[in-house]
Amino acid sequence: MALPDLIEIVPLNKPVRAEITVPGSKSITNRALILAALADGEVTLQGALWSEDTQIMVECLQALGFMVNVAPDPDEICNRTITVYGQGGKVPGGGTKENPLELFVGNAGTAARFLAALVCLGKGVYRLHGVPRMHERPQKALFDALRQLGYRVDSSNDKLPAVIFGNPESRIQNPVHSCTVSIEESSQFASALLLCAKQGGWEIQITGKNDEESPYIEMTKQMCADRLASNTEFAAVQLDASSASYIWAARWVSDSLLRQMSDWIKVKNWSHFRIRQVDANFPMFFSQMFDPINRRMTVSRKSELGDSIMTAIVMAPFASHLMQFIDLHPLRGQECERVVALRTELTRCGAKVVEEDDTLTVYPSELHGAEIETYNDHRMAMCFAILGLKMPGIKIKNPACVKKTFPNFFQKLAAPPPKGLGAEIWEIKDGQRTRKLSGNDLFAD
């Protein structure tokens, strides 16, 4: 059975000792898939995330004509071993102006941006489109950069849907091979160009508030460098540090029951990787939020945390002091308008939250239960589910939206220790608990 439309998370009533496996990184998996498609021959990705966004990327590569084989991962059901057969920088498929090749990108920002750059290396015409929310998300900076490089990009409002002409002949009138791209709205614009720069012969100049210090851009550059040094296989895809933030927050919930710090809840293989994702910093920043001596008052989305800042925001009412979360502009153009969504749903739970410009100030607050609107945003669902481990009465609408990056998230919460947290999760109908959920009932597909 599928996840119900509304579930309730029951708070933990005793400390938990567990070691939780977190699926692979979406950001790394989708970058690696593009690099593998541009390689010369067979490339194997181990521990690749298998979720809505990465499945969309694989399906689009297959639609373009790349051979991609997918095999199970023995250690994690939401990971796969993926083999991509690259064609030496060539994109094999394409349509015509009258009948462009259709590529559906859902609400996957990485797929939408990375594929827009990739198809420019092809010889056909491509139409990228997605769900309505994806058609609202920004693309202009990337499209402008591609036009500077000489490619034709047709869009009525510089968003999706868009038709992209990949035929190199379209560049005859404009042979310039350099462009400037702003990452003020999203670092994915620059990453898309960097992934394809070698094969396209592009020189990329990056501008914007984050400039080239953006951790996601540095990750892209390092992956491009790693790919040049490897012929057939990437190292295992790292676990997703953003998804791991929910486990670290659950550890704090368990520790609060002990009234002491412990290492009873761990993220498996956390120390195995030299994790180069910005959200690898989450455990440090999160612990400082609750440190009575060296307490942290401000956290930046631009320079300190990535998407895991949402986890910190949701748990901030439990701190003994107000917290300011700054530079939140990138959250406004993601799966939902996350700044407004976080303020709205925390306020619904009784928190005092003030939104000013791109800053949320969260005050220590007495919270209560509420039905949480998730806005079809996987991270909203997971952040507030962790809140439910602490606060009674938290109900999550549309929990299946976690399929975007972490399909077995609720299974991890409910599974018996040590592989899960042993939390109770109930189906809610007509305001009442009707069925305790377990196993396949908690998998988002």
ZAKOL-353281 format. One record per residue (C-alpha): residue in one letter; x, y, z. Coordinates in nm, 3 decimals. Example, Ala and Ser with C-alpha at 12.3 -4.5 7.8 and 13.67 -1.06 7.14 Angstrom:
BEGIN
code:east:north:up
A:1.230:-0.450:0.780
S:1.367:-0.106:0.714
This chain:
BEGIN
code:east:north:up
M:0.000:0.000:0.000
A:0.108:0.360:-0.065
L:0.172:0.620:0.200
P:-0.158:0.776:0.315
D:-0.241:1.140:0.247
L:-0.204:1.231:0.615
I:0.014:1.073:0.882
E:0.098:1.148:1.243
I:0.444:1.112:1.395
V:0.444:1.002:1.761
P:0.724:1.153:1.974
L:1.004:0.928:2.098
N:0.954:0.841:2.463
K:1.296:0.693:2.533
P:1.651:0.732:2.401
V:1.737:0.534:2.090
R:2.059:0.359:1.995
A:2.077:0.333:1.616
E:2.304:0.357:1.313
I:2.107:0.484:1.016
T:2.202:0.440:0.650
V:2.134:0.751:0.441
P:2.093:0.718:0.062
G:2.339:0.872:-0.183
S:2.360:1.239:-0.263
K:2.117:1.371:-0.524
S:2.352:1.657:-0.610
I:2.645:1.425:-0.668
T:2.444:1.156:-0.847
N:2.296:1.391:-1.108
R:2.630:1.562:-1.168
A:2.797:1.222:-1.203
L:2.533:1.106:-1.452
I:2.604:1.405:-1.678
L:2.980:1.352:-1.657
A:2.937:0.981:-1.727
A:2.724:1.055:-2.033
L:3.001:1.282:-2.165
A:3.275:1.025:-2.103
D:3.433:0.805:-2.365
G:3.289:0.460:-2.296
E:3.155:0.278:-1.994
V:3.135:0.450:-1.655
T:2.999:0.290:-1.338
L:2.843:0.489:-1.052
Q:2.826:0.302:-0.722
G:2.591:0.400:-0.441
A:2.397:0.636:-0.669
L:2.071:0.770:-0.529
W:1.756:0.619:-0.680
S:1.475:0.866:-0.621
E:1.236:1.076:-0.826
D:1.496:1.335:-0.932
T:1.766:1.086:-1.029
Q:1.520:0.857:-1.205
I:1.412:1.158:-1.411
M:1.773:1.224:-1.507
V:1.828:0.860:-1.610
E:1.505:0.857:-1.813
C:1.606:1.177:-1.994
L:1.951:1.038:-2.077
Q:1.786:0.725:-2.215
A:1.544:0.939:-2.417
L:1.847:1.116:-2.563
G:1.982:0.781:-2.678
F:2.239:0.696:-2.412
M:2.253:0.336:-2.290
V:2.208:0.336:-1.911
N:2.186:0.016:-1.705
V:2.057:0.017:-1.348
A:2.122:-0.257:-1.090
P:2.022:-0.291:-0.720
D:2.251:-0.182:-0.439
P:2.300:-0.456:-0.177
D:2.332:-0.213:0.115
E:2.059:0.045:0.056
I:1.728:-0.002:-0.126
C:1.722:0.363:-0.235
N:2.062:0.340:-0.401
R:2.161:0.180:-0.731
T:2.470:0.084:-0.926
I:2.430:0.272:-1.255
T:2.638:0.208:-1.566
V:2.638:0.475:-1.836
Y:2.786:0.422:-2.182
G:2.923:0.759:-2.289
Q:2.984:0.857:-2.649
G:3.292:1.074:-2.617
G:3.114:1.402:-2.560
K:2.845:1.347:-2.824
V:2.473:1.366:-2.754
P:2.321:1.098:-2.977
G:1.957:1.201:-3.005
G:1.756:1.506:-3.108
G:1.444:1.621:-3.283
T:1.353:1.886:-3.537
K:1.215:2.239:-3.509
E:0.871:2.105:-3.599
N:0.903:1.797:-3.378
P:1.156:1.857:-3.098
L:1.266:1.573:-2.872
E:1.060:1.605:-2.552
L:1.242:1.583:-2.217
F:1.026:1.582:-1.904
V:1.220:1.704:-1.598
G:0.943:1.696:-1.336
N:1.036:1.938:-1.056
A:1.404:1.842:-1.062
G:1.611:2.159:-1.072
T:1.938:1.975:-1.135
A:1.788:1.783:-1.427
A:1.632:2.095:-1.578
R:1.951:2.302:-1.558
F:2.211:2.033:-1.634
L:2.018:1.893:-1.931
A:1.967:2.241:-2.078
A:2.344:2.273:-2.111
L:2.396:1.911:-2.218
V:2.158:1.921:-2.515
C:2.345:2.218:-2.659
L:2.616:1.964:-2.745
G:2.367:1.770:-2.958
K:2.269:1.821:-3.320
G:1.894:1.843:-3.281
V:1.616:2.040:-3.121
Y:1.495:1.967:-2.768
R:1.198:2.079:-2.561
L:1.243:2.075:-2.184
H:0.933:2.089:-1.968
G:0.822:1.984:-1.621
V:0.549:2.015:-1.362
P:0.382:2.355:-1.306
R:0.614:2.446:-1.016
M:0.919:2.377:-1.234
H:0.777:2.620:-1.489
E:0.784:2.888:-1.217
R:1.145:2.832:-1.113
P:1.421:3.061:-1.247
Q:1.621:2.975:-1.560
K:1.703:3.316:-1.712
A:2.068:3.339:-1.604
L:2.142:2.999:-1.759
F:1.949:3.069:-2.078
D:2.127:3.405:-2.117
A:2.465:3.233:-2.079
L:2.379:2.970:-2.339
R:2.274:3.246:-2.580
Q:2.606:3.421:-2.521
L:2.773:3.098:-2.630
G:2.575:3.114:-2.955
Y:2.296:2.868:-2.888
R:1.931:2.936:-2.958
V:1.699:2.906:-2.660
D:1.330:2.985:-2.716
S:1.117:3.059:-2.411
S:0.829:3.302:-2.371
N:0.941:3.409:-2.022
D:1.295:3.267:-1.981
K:1.156:2.975:-1.782
L:1.042:2.628:-1.877
P:0.904:2.507:-2.107
A:1.188:2.596:-2.341
V:1.304:2.481:-2.683
I:1.682:2.453:-2.724
F:1.859:2.422:-3.058
G:2.174:2.216:-3.018
N:2.295:2.214:-3.377
P:2.648:2.359:-3.383
E:2.553:2.535:-3.707
S:2.342:2.770:-3.497
R:2.668:2.911:-3.360
I:2.809:3.021:-3.696
Q:2.670:3.371:-3.656
N:2.817:3.399:-3.307
P:3.140:3.202:-3.263
V:3.205:3.335:-2.913
H:3.296:3.052:-2.678
S:3.283:3.243:-2.351
C:2.999:3.357:-2.132
T:2.916:3.517:-1.799
V:2.664:3.352:-1.570
S:2.515:3.485:-1.249
I:2.455:3.245:-0.962
E:2.263:3.494:-0.750
E:1.946:3.285:-0.787
S:2.105:2.940:-0.814
S:2.454:2.793:-0.830
Q:2.308:2.520:-1.055
F:2.331:2.759:-1.351
A:2.711:2.766:-1.328
S:2.736:2.396:-1.245
A:2.537:2.311:-1.559
L:2.786:2.501:-1.774
L:3.094:2.370:-1.593
L:2.987:2.008:-1.638
C:2.978:2.053:-2.017
A:3.252:2.313:-2.057
K:3.529:2.078:-2.167
Q:3.325:1.914:-2.445
G:3.169:2.246:-2.550
G:3.495:2.441:-2.545
W:3.331:2.698:-2.320
E:3.499:2.950:-2.095
I:3.277:3.035:-1.799
Q:3.295:3.351:-1.590
I:3.086:3.331:-1.274
T:2.930:3.634:-1.107
G:2.680:3.692:-0.828
K:2.668:3.713:-0.451
N:2.813:3.366:-0.398
D:3.077:3.409:-0.669
E:3.308:3.110:-0.716
E:3.317:3.034:-0.345
S:2.981:2.862:-0.367
P:3.033:2.517:-0.214
Y:2.815:2.354:-0.479
I:3.027:2.504:-0.757
E:3.346:2.391:-0.588
M:3.194:2.043:-0.567
T:3.119:2.053:-0.940
K:3.472:2.164:-1.025
Q:3.621:1.889:-0.811
M:3.401:1.626:-0.972
C:3.505:1.746:-1.318
A:3.870:1.721:-1.212
D:3.815:1.374:-1.064
R:3.651:1.256:-1.385
L:3.954:1.360:-1.589
A:4.170:1.143:-1.362
S:3.944:0.836:-1.392
N:3.880:0.624:-1.700
T:3.599:0.386:-1.611
E:3.456:0.437:-1.265
F:3.368:0.708:-1.016
A:3.436:0.645:-0.651
A:3.124:0.552:-0.458
V:2.869:0.833:-0.455
Q:2.877:0.998:-0.115
L:2.576:0.980:0.115
D:2.350:1.284:0.103
A:2.461:1.526:0.375
S:2.135:1.724:0.350
S:1.934:1.408:0.417
A:2.170:1.317:0.700
S:2.070:1.639:0.877
Y:1.739:1.478:0.975
I:1.924:1.195:1.149
W:2.151:1.440:1.332
A:1.844:1.636:1.446
A:1.681:1.310:1.561
R:1.997:1.241:1.761
W:1.943:1.571:1.945
V:1.584:1.467:2.020
S:1.706:1.138:2.165
D:1.984:1.311:2.360
S:1.731:1.551:2.513
L:1.557:1.247:2.663
L:1.890:1.141:2.815
R:1.961:1.501:2.928
Q:2.317:1.454:2.807
M:2.516:1.437:2.487
S:2.573:1.090:2.346
D:2.664:0.910:2.028
W:2.370:0.673:2.047
I:2.236:0.774:1.705
K:2.487:0.770:1.419
V:2.483:0.815:1.045
K:2.643:0.504:0.898
N:2.959:0.567:0.694
W:2.960:0.937:0.786
S:3.333:0.926:0.856
H:3.398:0.693:0.559
F:3.384:0.980:0.310
R:3.567:1.309:0.297
I:3.229:1.470:0.247
R:3.263:1.781:0.030
Q:2.901:1.885:0.048
V:2.827:2.210:0.228
D:2.579:2.032:0.457
A:2.861:1.824:0.602
N:2.888:2.125:0.836
F:2.540:2.065:0.979
P:2.635:1.869:1.295
M:2.871:2.147:1.406
F:2.629:2.434:1.344
F:2.337:2.245:1.492
S:2.520:2.157:1.812
Q:2.627:2.521:1.851
M:2.263:2.627:1.839
F:2.206:2.440:2.164
D:2.545:2.502:2.328
P:2.479:2.711:2.642
I:2.835:2.850:2.643
N:2.946:2.892:2.279
R:2.599:2.936:2.142
R:2.545:3.037:1.782
M:2.303:3.319:1.698
T:2.327:3.342:1.316
V:2.351:3.090:1.031
S:2.391:3.182:0.662
R:2.242:2.988:0.371
K:2.499:3.149:0.144
S:2.822:3.057:0.318
E:2.756:2.809:0.600
L:2.477:2.560:0.524
G:2.282:2.441:0.221
D:1.936:2.285:0.231
S:2.000:2.152:0.582
I:1.943:2.505:0.708
M:1.574:2.415:0.685
T:1.624:2.144:0.946
A:1.795:2.394:1.175
I:1.515:2.648:1.126
V:1.242:2.399:1.218
M:1.423:2.295:1.537
A:1.526:2.650:1.633
P:1.224:2.720:1.863
F:1.380:2.476:2.112
A:1.698:2.683:2.147
S:1.734:2.898:2.459
H:1.798:3.211:2.251
L:1.669:3.366:1.930
M:1.826:3.244:1.606
Q:1.864:3.441:1.284
F:1.887:3.255:0.955
I:2.019:3.487:0.687
D:2.082:3.494:0.311
L:1.779:3.274:0.248
H:1.704:3.403:-0.102
P:1.796:3.073:-0.276
L:1.519:2.898:-0.080
R:1.253:3.113:-0.244
G:1.296:2.960:-0.591
Q:1.321:2.592:-0.502
E:1.058:2.318:-0.477
C:0.831:2.569:-0.308
E:0.871:2.921:-0.170
R:1.053:2.775:0.127
V:1.104:3.093:0.329
V:0.730:3.162:0.338
A:0.650:2.793:0.386
L:0.882:2.759:0.687
R:0.746:3.074:0.850
T:0.386:2.971:0.786
E:0.414:2.616:0.918
L:0.628:2.701:1.221
T:0.379:2.975:1.309
R:0.102:2.716:1.274
C:0.285:2.515:1.543
G:0.296:2.814:1.780
A:0.643:2.947:1.705
K:0.726:3.316:1.689
V:0.893:3.368:1.352
V:0.967:3.702:1.188
E:1.041:3.727:0.816
E:1.233:4.034:0.703
D:1.392:4.051:0.358
D:1.580:3.719:0.325
T:1.611:3.660:0.700
L:1.401:3.449:0.934
T:1.431:3.524:1.305
V:1.307:3.236:1.519
Y:1.241:3.295:1.889
P:1.231:3.037:2.170
S:0.870:2.922:2.167
E:0.624:2.683:2.326
L:0.507:2.465:2.041
H:0.198:2.251:1.989
G:0.077:1.999:1.736
A:-0.056:2.094:1.393
E:-0.131:1.961:1.047
I:0.167:2.055:0.835
E:0.122:2.157:0.473
T:0.424:2.029:0.280
Y:0.367:2.215:-0.050
N:0.478:1.899:-0.230
D:0.828:1.973:-0.097
H:1.027:1.674:0.028
R:1.236:1.877:0.271
M:0.933:2.039:0.433
A:0.792:1.692:0.498
M:1.114:1.556:0.647
C:1.199:1.861:0.860
F:0.860:1.866:1.027
A:0.856:1.487:1.066
I:1.166:1.524:1.286
L:0.982:1.794:1.480
G:0.713:1.529:1.535
L:0.969:1.310:1.714
K:0.983:1.584:1.979
M:0.640:1.752:1.974
P:0.308:1.562:2.007
G:0.038:1.609:1.747
I:0.250:1.678:1.437
K:0.067:1.552:1.130
I:0.224:1.555:0.784
K:0.019:1.610:0.469
N:0.128:1.442:0.144
P:0.419:1.257:0.304
A:0.489:1.073:-0.024
C:0.660:1.386:-0.157
V:0.980:1.256:0.010
K:1.021:1.031:-0.295
K:1.209:1.319:-0.456
T:1.529:1.242:-0.262
F:1.461:0.994:0.022
P:1.182:0.746:-0.064
N:1.238:0.528:0.243
F:1.269:0.816:0.490
F:0.962:0.719:0.692
Q:1.073:0.358:0.691
K:1.396:0.472:0.857
L:1.199:0.653:1.127
A:0.977:0.355:1.202
A:1.216:0.061:1.163
P:1.328:-0.102:1.491
P:1.671:0.001:1.620
P:1.954:-0.025:1.538
K:1.863:0.029:1.170
G:1.585:0.273:1.250
L:1.450:0.494:1.526
G:1.151:0.278:1.623
A:0.906:0.571:1.598
E:0.530:0.514:1.571
I:0.367:0.652:1.255
W:-0.010:0.643:1.212
E:-0.249:0.695:0.926
I:-0.499:0.972:1.004
K:-0.854:0.977:0.869
D:-1.131:1.210:0.981
G:-0.904:1.338:1.254
Q:-0.845:0.994:1.407
R:-0.563:0.743:1.411
T:-0.683:0.449:1.204
R:-0.380:0.233:1.132
K:-0.025:0.202:1.260
L:0.207:0.201:0.959
S:0.512:-0.012:0.898
G:0.720:-0.169:0.622
N:0.606:-0.110:0.266
D:0.321:0.113:0.385
L:0.586:0.377:0.458
F:0.772:0.366:0.127
A:0.712:0.664:-0.103
D:0.673:0.552:-0.463
